[in-house]
Amino acid sequence: MARFFQRSPWGTIVITVLSIIVLVWRSAAGDDSPRRHSGDTAPKSAGGRLESDALITATIRRLENLNSISAEISLKMTVFGENFTGTGHYEELAPEKHARQGVLDTPVMPTKFRLHLEIPAPGAAAIDHQVEDNILEIVCDGRSVWNYTSIEGEKKLTEINLTEMVGILGQLSRNEQRLLQQRGIVLPSPVGSFPALGGIAGTLQSLRYWYQFDPTPQVSYFNAGDLPVWKLTGRMRSDILATLRRKVTREEDRHRDLEANLPDAVELYIGQKTLFPLRIAYFSYGGEEQRSQARPLMTLDFPHTCENTSTITSNNFVYVPKINSVRVTKDYLRDLIPEIEF
């Protein structure tokens, strides 16, 4: 059988789109289990109106107070007419928890986490045994953040070294620290709260930084009306979108039409009573900002989660590289704060 990759560059499509979206989200979890909460904890403005930014802030603060999180992930993606489905698992351990276990290694108080996603080949490629499943794995072991991908057997591993990152951040001037604060980070801060790096809080930080949300969330429902949620709708900021387009064009010369599949719109669903993200849905306007309706690009659902479980310990996040890695600490910081020379 002729390999599907020869007829459609789906391997390149998947890894490129995943790489783009990984910049926006690194992890997330949802709502399908009992939680500690006391009614509707969403903040209101002085006039009694719920505001999107305040809701995201309150959700981030609640997530940062959890000891641990475990979540199953369901993924659906449509790119260039191909439909992909995937499954995965996410685990997180708060810095206070593993600090008590004596393994706090850096001043940035790293949230340990592990994200694993598998996306089987679509259609004809799925029955071609020469084609491997696509794998994305991101692990913070307390010392480094490892990003591993395997697409059609082509493996790549990058490392963000946290000690190196702490040293660089420690040399920032006050003005440079203000630039970092504009990204929602006030040092010292948990690694899981850094945009585009990891942890559920970091996911929401990324969304808030990358997208301009409508001021007021809408009321919606999951589970046939049994689960009330807040629906927040956002469009990618124009400066971020311009930077992303340049990045895609530079890295994917052979497939410039990938610009038509950028996640330039998003819908975020947060449980009204739990302040927990249930779904992140990305959409694309196909590079045409004036289009009235966006096309669904990628949806992440989180059907099964568990908070503050004793089964998640530091041992869950031990990472042993299986291939040689490339250190990208400065590259990450350049993407995070392009105004600063690193």
Residue pairs with C-beta under 8 A, 6 or more apart in sequence:
1 124
1 127
1 128
3 125
3 128
3 130
3 131
4 10
4 121
4 122
4 123
4 124
4 125
4 128
4 131
5 11
5 125
5 131
5 152
8 80
8 82
9 254
9 255
10 80
10 82
10 121
10 122
10 125
11 134
11 151
11 152
11 154
12 151
12 252
12 254
12 255
13 79
13 80
13 82
13 255
13 258
13 261
14 77
14 79
14 84
14 119
14 134
14 151
15 134
15 149
15 151
16 248
16 251
16 252
16 255
16 258
17 77
17 79
17 258
17 261
17 297
17 298
18 117
18 119
18 134
18 136
18 149
19 149
20 244
20 248
20 262
20 263
21 263
21 282
21 298
22 136
22 138
22 147
22 196
23 196
23 206
23 244
23 335
24 196
24 203
24 206
24 207
24 210
24 263
24 266
24 282
25 203
25 206
25 207
25 280
25 300
26 113
26 115
26 138
26 196
26 197
26 198
26 199
26 202
26 203
26 206
27 90
27 92
27 113
27 115
27 138
27 198
27 199
27 200
27 202
27 203
28 71
28 73
28 90
28 200
28 203
28 277
28 280
28 300
28 302
29 69
29 70
29 71
29 90
29 92
29 200
29 276
29 277
29 302
29 305
30 71
30 276
30 277
30 278
30 279
30 301
30 302
30 303
30 304
30 305
31 227
31 271
31 274
31 276
31 277
31 278
31 302
31 305
32 302
32 303
32 304
32 305
33 304
33 305
33 306
33 307
35 274
35 276
35 307
36 307
36 308
37 273
37 274
37 275
39 273
40 272
40 273
41 58
41 62
41 273
41 275
42 50
42 55
42 58
42 230
42 272
42 275
43 50
43 51
43 54
43 55
43 57
43 58
44 50
44 54
45 51
45 54
49 216
50 216
50 217
50 230
51 215
51 216
52 213
52 214
52 215
52 216
52 217
52 232
53 208
53 213
55 217
55 230
55 232
55 270
55 275
56 204
56 207
56 208
56 213
56 232
56 268
56 270
58 275
59 204
59 270
59 275
59 276
59 277
60 193
60 201
60 204
60 205
62 275
62 276
63 69
63 200
63 201
63 204
63 276
64 94
64 190
64 192
64 193
64 201
66 92
66 94
66 307
66 308
67 93
67 94
67 96
67 97
67 307
67 308
68 91
68 92
68 93
68 94
68 97
68 307
68 308
68 309
68 312
69 90
69 91
69 92
69 200
69 305
69 306
69 307
69 312
70 89
70 90
70 91
70 92
70 305
70 306
70 309
70 311
70 312
71 89
71 90
71 91
71 302
71 304
71 305
71 306
72 87
72 88
72 89
72 90
72 302
72 303
72 304
72 305
73 86
73 87
73 88
73 89
73 90
73 117
73 300
73 301
73 302
74 85
74 86
74 87
74 300
74 301
74 302
74 303
75 84
75 85
75 86
75 87
75 88
75 117
75 119
75 298
75 299
75 300
75 301
76 83
76 84
76 85
76 86
76 298
76 299
77 83
77 84
77 85
77 86
77 119
77 297
77 298
77 299
78 84
78 295
78 296
78 297
78 298
79 261
79 297
80 257
80 261
82 122
82 123
83 122
84 119
84 120
84 122
85 119
85 120
86 117
86 118
86 119
86 120
86 134
87 117
87 118
88 115
88 116
88 117
88 118
88 136
89 114
89 115
89 116
90 113
90 114
90 115
90 116
91 113
91 114
91 312
91 316
91 317
92 111
92 112
92 113
92 114
92 192
92 199
92 200
92 312
93 111
93 112
93 113
93 312
93 313
93 314
93 316
93 317
94 111
94 190
95 104
95 109
95 110
95 111
95 112
95 190
95 192
98 104
98 112
98 142
98 313
98 314
99 109
101 313
101 314
103 142
103 314
104 110
104 142
105 142
105 143
105 162
105 163
106 142
106 143
106 162
106 163
106 166
106 191
107 166
107 170
107 188
108 162
108 165
108 166
108 169
108 187
108 188
108 189
108 190
108 191
109 188
109 189
109 190
109 191
110 140
110 142
110 143
110 162
110 190
110 191
110 192
111 140
111 190
111 191
111 192
111 193
111 198
111 199
111 201
111 202
112 140
112 141
112 142
112 314
112 316
112 317
113 138
113 139
113 140
113 192
113 198
113 199
113 317
114 137
114 138
114 139
114 140
114 316
114 317
115 136
115 137
115 138
115 139
115 198
116 135
116 136
116 137
117 135
117 136
117 137
118 133
118 134
118 135
119 133
119 134
119 135
119 136
120 126
120 133
120 134
121 128
121 131
121 133
121 134
125 131
131 152
132 150
132 152
132 153
133 150
134 149
134 150
134 151
134 152
135 148
135 149
135 150
135 151
136 148
136 149
137 146
137 147
137 148
137 149
138 145
138 146
138 147
138 148
138 198
139 145
139 146
139 148
139 317
139 319
140 146
140 162
140 191
140 192
140 197
140 198
140 199
140 317
141 317
141 318
141 319
142 162
142 314
142 317
143 161
143 162
143 163
144 159
144 160
144 161
144 162
144 319
145 159
145 160
145 162
145 191
145 197
145 198
146 157
146 158
146 159
146 319
146 321
146 325
147 157
147 158
147 159
147 160
148 155
148 156
148 157
149 155
149 156
150 156
155 323
156 323
156 326
157 321
157 322
157 323
157 324
157 325
157 326
158 325
158 326
158 327
158 328
159 321
159 325
159 326
159 327
159 328
159 329
160 197
160 327
160 328
160 329
160 332
161 327
161 329
162 191
164 327
164 329
165 329
165 332
165 333
168 329
168 330
168 333
168 342
169 180
169 187
169 333
172 180
172 340
176 337
176 340
177 187
179 337
179 339
179 340
180 186
180 187
180 336
180 337
183 195
183 205
183 209
183 336
183 337
184 193
184 195
184 205
184 208
184 209
185 193
185 194
185 195
185 205
190 199
190 201
191 197
191 198
191 199
191 202
192 198
192 199
192 200
192 201
192 202
193 199
193 201
193 202
193 205
194 202
194 205
194 336
195 202
195 205
195 206
195 209
195 210
195 336
196 202
196 206
196 332
196 335
196 336
197 332
200 277
203 277
203 280
204 268
204 277
207 234
207 266
207 268
207 280
209 240
210 236
210 237
210 240
210 266
211 234
211 235
211 236
211 237
211 265
211 266
212 234
212 235
212 236
212 237
213 232
213 233
213 234
213 268
214 232
214 233
214 234
217 230
217 231
217 232
217 270
218 230
218 231
218 232
218 233
219 228
219 229
219 230
219 231
219 272
220 228
220 229
220 230
220 231
220 269
221 227
221 228
221 229
222 229
222 269
222 278
222 279
227 271
227 278
228 271
228 272
228 273
229 269
229 270
229 271
229 272
229 278
230 269
230 270
230 271
230 272
231 267
231 268
231 269
232 267
232 268
232 269
232 270
233 265
233 266
233 267
234 265
234 266
234 267
234 268
235 264
235 265
236 244
236 262
236 263
236 264
236 265
236 266
241 262
241 264
243 338
244 262
245 259
245 262
245 287
248 256
248 258
248 259
248 262
249 256
249 259
252 258
259 287
260 284
260 286
260 287
261 284
261 286
261 297
262 284
262 287
263 282
263 283
263 284
263 297
263 298
264 283
264 284
264 285
264 289
264 294
265 282
265 283
265 284
265 285
265 294
266 280
266 281
266 282
266 283
267 279
267 280
267 281
267 283
268 277
268 279
268 280
269 277
269 278
269 279
269 280
269 281
270 276
270 277
270 278
271 277
271 278
276 305
277 302
278 301
278 302
279 299
279 300
279 301
279 302
280 299
280 300
281 296
281 298
281 299
281 300
282 296
282 297
282 298
282 299
283 294
283 295
283 296
283 297
284 294
284 295
284 297
285 291
285 294
285 295
286 295
330 342
333 340
333 342
334 340
334 342
